[in-house]
Amino acid sequence: MSTVFPINFRREVFQRERAKARRRAALLGMWLLYFGALGVVLGLYALNLVSLGRRTVMLERQVERLRSQPAGSDWRPGRAEADLVSHALQDGARWRDRLARLAQLVPPNARLTEVQYNSDNTSAGARPKLVLTGELRPTGNTDRMQQVLGFVGTLSRDSLFSAGYSNVRLVTTRASSSGEGAEFVIECR
């Protein structure tokens, strides 16, 4: 029994045609990818345009409604809004006095490294907290913790500084990186 092996004399032509077909498929894929990405980008622009148009129509309606109101109808704030505004106006003077008093209360062997107000970003209705971060170097034979606690006590007893804060407390304390002082965090609420 003999086996016949066919010989393909057109193999080179077949390989060239296959390479052409692959090249055409790759080019077609790149064009589809390009126009697909372009379609997505244009679609996002169209959605943004529609959203902007809706917002513009809504704002135009609000402006027309406000213009149609009689000129004598002024806005009258309620009690809560008036209290909020008066508190904000008095706040600047209070902070100037409070920070000046804080500078007097800080012991000579202590320094504040950071003062944060409303670090939790609380709303206007809640009382924001004041956080004092600093370090204290001990003087004499007294314990550094006793000096930090004495500073906290001084802050809480001072009527000008602690006005508006019912709780002045030591949050954390630790030995400073230099090893001789104490780093502290004091929270006023």
Backbone hydrogen bonds, N-H to C=O, Kabsch-Sander energy under -0.5 kcal/mol:
donor,donor_aa,acceptor,acceptor_aa,energy
5,F,3,T,-0.6
8,N,6,P,-0.5
9,F,7,I,-0.9
11,R,8,N,-0.9
14,F,10,R,-2.1
15,Q,11,R,-2.5
16,R,12,E,-2.0
17,E,13,V,-2.4
18,R,14,F,-2.2
19,A,15,Q,-2.2
20,K,16,R,-2.3
21,A,17,E,-2.3
22,R,18,R,-2.2
23,R,19,A,-2.4
24,R,20,K,-2.6
25,A,21,A,-2.3
26,A,22,R,-2.6
27,L,23,R,-2.5
28,L,24,R,-2.7
29,G,25,A,-2.3
30,M,26,A,-2.3
31,W,27,L,-2.5
32,L,28,L,-2.5
33,L,29,G,-2.4
34,Y,30,M,-2.7
35,F,31,W,-2.7
36,G,32,L,-2.2
37,A,33,L,-2.5
38,L,34,Y,-2.4
39,G,35,F,-2.2
40,V,36,G,-2.2
41,V,37,A,-2.5
42,L,38,L,-2.6
43,G,39,G,-2.4
44,L,40,V,-2.3
45,Y,41,V,-2.1
46,A,42,L,-2.3
47,L,43,G,-2.4
48,N,44,L,-2.3
49,L,45,Y,-2.3
50,V,46,A,-2.3
51,S,47,L,-2.4
52,L,48,N,-2.6
53,G,49,L,-2.3
54,R,50,V,-2.3
55,R,51,S,-2.3
56,T,52,L,-2.4
57,V,53,G,-2.3
58,M,54,R,-2.3
59,L,55,R,-2.5
60,E,56,T,-2.5
61,R,57,V,-2.1
62,Q,58,M,-2.0
63,V,59,L,-2.5
64,E,60,E,-2.4
65,R,61,R,-2.4
66,L,62,Q,-2.3
67,R,63,V,-2.4
68,S,64,E,-1.8
69,Q,65,R,-0.6
69,Q,66,L,-0.5
73,S,70,P,-1.2
74,D,72,G,-1.6
82,A,78,G,-2.1
83,D,79,R,-2.4
84,L,80,A,-2.1
85,V,81,E,-2.1
86,S,82,A,-2.5
87,H,83,D,-2.4
88,A,84,L,-2.0
89,L,85,V,-2.1
90,Q,86,S,-2.0
91,D,87,H,-1.3
92,G,88,A,-0.7
93,A,89,L,-0.5
94,R,90,Q,-2.1
95,W,91,D,-2.6
96,R,92,G,-2.1
97,D,93,A,-2.3
98,R,94,R,-2.9
99,L,95,W,-2.8
100,A,96,R,-1.9
101,R,97,D,-2.3
102,L,98,R,-2.2
103,A,99,L,-1.9
104,Q,100,A,-1.2
105,L,101,R,-1.9
106,V,102,L,-1.8
110,A,107,P,-1.7
111,R,135,E,-2.5
113,T,133,T,-2.5
114,E,133,T,-2.1
116,Q,131,V,-2.9
118,N,129,K,-2.7
121,N,118,N,-1.3
126,A,123,S,-0.5
130,L,188,C,-2.3
131,V,116,Q,-3.0
132,L,186,I,-3.1
133,T,114,E,-3.0
133,T,131,V,-0.5
134,G,184,F,-2.1
135,E,111,R,-2.4
136,L,182,A,-2.8
137,R,109,N,-2.8
142,T,139,T,-1.1
147,Q,143,D,-1.7
148,V,144,R,-2.0
149,L,145,M,-2.7
150,G,146,Q,-2.1
151,F,147,Q,-2.0
152,V,148,V,-2.2
153,G,149,L,-2.5
154,T,150,G,-2.4
155,L,151,F,-2.2
156,S,152,V,-2.4
157,R,153,G,-2.0
158,D,154,T,-1.5
162,S,158,D,-2.2
165,Y,162,S,-2.3
166,S,164,G,-0.5
169,R,167,N,-0.5
169,R,187,E,-2.6
171,V,169,R,-0.6
171,V,185,V,-3.0
172,T,185,V,-1.1
174,R,183,E,-2.2
176,S,181,G,-2.1
179,G,176,S,-1.2
182,A,136,L,-2.7
183,E,174,R,-3.2
184,F,134,G,-2.6
185,V,172,T,-2.2
186,I,132,L,-3.1
187,E,169,R,-2.9
188,C,130,L,-3.1
189,R,167,N,-3.0
189,R,187,E,-0.5
